[in-house]
C-alpha cells in the first residue's frame, strides 16, 4: 500500500526545514521609500513572479531549490505565483535578451503597484558572461527599474532569500549591518 | 573510413571522432549512406571562413556505427547554399533554419524556410555570425509575426502559452490547437533566450571560453565544460593528466544524479504527489550541499578547465561522498517502491506522452528520452572516452516511450551513476590535476563529445593562429528532442502538457544559444 509507505517515510524523515535567514539590506540598489503602512499590510508576506529573461537556466536551479523542504519559504511568507497580476515582487534572471525585452516590459507593466524587482545572478546584475550584444540588452536595470540585485553565478539559496527579504523589509540600505 | 561501400576519406580526430571534407556532390550521398546504416544526424551549423581565404562552411555531425563523423562542405562567398538534409533526417529542419538566420546560408529545397532563432531583434537581411557583421547596424523591433501552422475546422480553437510561463521554467511559446481537451497539434516557437552565445565566443581566450561554454545550459555545466575542453585539447594536441580526466567523469556523474533527482521530484509534483517533490528535493539539496562542501560550488561551475580540473578531492572527501552515495541509493530505492505502488501516479505516467520507437528512430530522438523509446545510444557505453572505457557503463533503455518510461530510465541511471561515483572514487588515479595546453601556431580545430544527463553534448571549436577562439558551436540534444515533444503531445489532454514537458525536461537556453 502506497499510503502506508508514504506515511512511514514522512515520519522517518521528520522535519528538515531550517530557520529563515535575515534580509541583506546591502543588496538594495537604492534607498526605498516605502510607506510604513504598506509594509505593515505586507508584513513579510510576499508573492513572487519569476521571469526568466534569457538565463542559462543556472539561476532557475536555485529558484527550484528554495521551493524544497530545507527552506520552507511559505513558512516565512514567501510564495511563488503564476501571474504577474498576483505578484508583489518580480524575480528576474538572465541577461535580458532582445527577444524577451518586450515580454519583460509587459510583465512589469502587468504587475500592480506597489511592486519590487529583484535581479538575480551575475547576468541579471551586470550582464555577466553574455554582456550587451546584438542579442542581449545586458543587465535587468537596462530594461526595467531594479530594487535589489543579488549577485552570484548562480547565487546560493541563502543569498537569494536574503535578497528577496531585503526587497520587502524595513530598515535602511545605509544602516545595513 | 568506409560507410556503405564507399571510402569517404575520413581521418580520426580524437577517440571515436572522424573528420572529413566533402567533395561537391558528396553531402547527400554520405547523409543517405549514414541513414541507411541506421545512423543519425546530430548537429548542423555554419561558419564564415572568408577571413581564412575561403567562402562559407556547412558543418554536419552524424552518428555512425563507428563513432561521430564531422564533415564540412565548402560554400561560395556569394549566395551560399547547400542541399536540404531535412528530407533525410527531419531533425535537421530547425538547425538549417537557425543556420540561415545567423549566417545567411540557405538549405536549397527545404520545405520549411521560416525563421527560427531570429525574432524581431535583427532584420532578415543581416547575419550576426558573419565576421563583417556590424552590431550598430540594427536594433529593429519589428512585430515578429511568425506564421504558425493553423488547424482549422468546426470546434477547433487555439491556446497560446508563453513566452512567460506560469511556473519556474524557461521562456518559450507553445501554440496548442485543440478540440475539447484533446490536442490536435502543438507547435513550438523557441529562440526567446537567444543571447548571442556563439558570437560571444569569437575572439575569447581559451580559458574564458571554457567558462562561457559551461553557461550554454547551466543545468549541463559539466557536460559542456568537458566537451569544450576536449575539443580544445584535441585541437591543440594537449595531454590531460589521468586524475583530471577521472575527476571530470566524477563531476559529470554528480551532475547527472542531481538533475535526475530533481526531475523525479517534479514528475511526482506534476501528478499532485507533492510528497515525491519534497522527498526528492530533500535528497537533491543534500547532494548539492555535499558537492559544495567538497568542491566549492553546488553545481561545480568552473571546476573543469582547459588542460584539467581546478579542484581536487581529499581522502576524507572520498569517504564522505561514497557514504552519501550509499545513503542516496537506499533512499531512492524506498521512494521508487512508493512510485511503483502509487496507483494515481502510475495511471498518470503510463501511456502519457508516447513517442513510439519507430517514430523516435525516424525523427532522431536522442539521449535520455531516446533511450526511453528504444533508441539505444549512450556514448559512455558504446563510444567511451577515458575514463568510461574502463568503467563498463550499463545503458538503461525502455520501449514504451511514455512518461513512465522516461521516469524509469532516470531511476535506472541514478543507480548506475551512483555505482560509477563509487567506482571512480575507489580507482581514482594519483597525479597532477592540470597541464599546460600545447601552444597554438596555426589555425586548428577539435570536437568534444560528452554524454550529458540529457543526451549528447557536442562542442566544435576552431582556434585561430593567435590562439583565440575563432568559431565555437555548442550543440544541445534538445535540438533533436523539442520536435518530438510536439509529437508526444498529440492526442493527449492539455492538462497533461506540464507532465509530458517535464518528462523530457529540454533546455531552452541550450538550443536558443
Interface residues (C-beta under 8 A of the other chain):
Chain A: X1 X2 X5 X6 X9 X10 X13 X16 X50 X51 X52 X53 X54 X55 X56 X57 X58 X59 X60 X61 X62 X63 X64 X65 X67 X68 X69 X70 X80 X82 X83 X84 X94 X95 X97 X98 X99 X100 X101 X102 X103 X107 X128 X129 X130 X131 X133 X134 X135 X136 X153 X154 X156
Chain B: X119 X120 X121 X122 X128 X133 X135 X138 X139 X141 X163 X164 X166 X167 X168 X169 X170 X171 X191 X192 X193 X194 X195 X196 X197 X199 X200 X211 X212 X215 X216 X217 X218 X219 X221 X262 X266 X275 X277 X278 X279 X281 X282 X284 X285 X288 X292 X298 X299 X301 X334 X335 X337 X338 X341 X342 X343 X507 X508 X509
